[in-house]
Amino acid sequence: MTVPEDELITTAEVAQRLHLSELTLRRFLRKIDFQSIQGGDTLLFTAADYIAIREARRKLTLVPPRKGYSHNYRIRGKVTAGDKSRDINETTGLADRERAEAYRVRRESQILDELIHGIKPRHTFAEAAVNYAATLAERSTQRLAIIGKIRKTDGQLSPCLVTDFTGRPVDAIDQEAVDEVIGARLADRRPGTIVRNLITPLTGVLNWAAKRGWCPPPHLERPKFKDKRKRWATEDEIARLAAGAHFYSLLLFLILTGCRLSEAFLLEWEDVDLGARWLVFRNTKRDKQGEDAEGEDRGVPIHPQLVIGLANLPGDHRSGRVFRTDPRSPGRGAPYRISTGEEGGGQIKSAWRGTCRRAGVTNLRPHDLRHTCATRLVVAGVADEVRDEILGHGSTATGRRYAHVPRPLLRAAIDLLPWIGAKSVKVAEEAVRRGVGSA
């Protein structure tokens, strides 16, 4: 609506034309410190005044979708900063009004910032992902979830975040984009898998980018889940596994220490003292701050049956890795490789499957032997704090207070575990008597 240049209009007329109440208009004029002509009990405005107020009131507004056209809300209007302004008319890509309104506020703030400080270069998600992945261990699960790996079967890149968000700016990755990926690739997966393979690595990438000003800090939904495995081997299953295992000493070790498979494979003879019945796991996961950070060393008592099993391993027991591949295998007695994965145990996959098949045991993984040790300690009546120290749990404040549990008490606790299986071993008395190393 136009106003003649020589005509003065009142506050009520300006408010009516701008679809505002007089009170709202007066508050707005005070906010922008607008100088008007006083005309008795009201304010008078010129045509130029009206245009200036109208332009000052213009901002991005949310436009609902039209029936028969787009199903998404649009944002439309003008953003002004000083003598600079920008008109905008674009879709939010969102059908939910609340989320579209949040998008509008964020977009208006972005445009205002660009008008004041200039347009900043936008970084792609792939750029942020590759740079962040370079800070992670080469074979870490999170790194593989972010940038994937070339599959041996077909030579193609495995599903990963880089392909999920290809071509998108890192500052455009929001919950809507995440929901799209879940629907396209992870719709039939459990919440725990979605968190581990998508939400956690994606949050790592976005936090890395946010610290460099490439995007705002992420606020992504994390589905709640309780899908952790609770499988452990019964005493009967343990006996049957031990009777048919080609890696008998390793099986004993996992059940009688409750250690992680990687801890067993990295154990060095220098850290084993058979005479004192004590060993030390180096750089464990407890108190480990990041993939490349040093973790806490953990001392563990050696069960009497395990002393016999370790003493009968081949080698001089003075240096090198304790557990090695079978000399008849393709590895020919070399140390086990250390790999990562959601389930783990890939290093002994074939041998483990054969052992379980011969023992008639199903749905049991190598990591479940850690749960098995924990369960046997509970059945034996070992205190929670002592059990936590043996297994290296650091999740409770109470458990960490008892990190000074003395060795005799730990040995007494581990000795409560019953001996395993019917398969006899020859006692190497001299090796046990003299011990190895001084852990």
Secondary structure, 3 states (H helix, E strand, C coil): CCCCCCCCEEHHHHHHHCCCCHHHHHHHHHHCCCCCEEECCEEEECHHHHHHHHHHHCCCEEECCCCCCCCCCEEEEEEEECCEEEEEEEECCCCCHHHHHHHHHHHHHHHHHHHHHCCCCCCEHHHHHHHHHCCCCCCCHHHHHHHCCECCCCCCECCCHHHHCCCCEHHHCCHHHHHHHHHHHCCCCCHHHHHHHHHHHHHHHHHHHHHCCCCCCCCCCCCCCCCCCCCCCCHHHHHHHHHHCCCHHHHHHHHHHCCCHHHHHHCEHHHEECCCCEEEECCCCCCCCCCCCCCCCEEEECCHHHHHHHHCCCCCCCCCECCECCCCCCCCCCECCCCCCCCCCHHHHHHHHHHHHHHCCCCCCCCHHHHHHHHHHHHCCCCHHHHHHHHCCCCCHHHHHCCCCCHHHHHHHHHCCCCCCCCCCCCCHHHHHHCCCCC
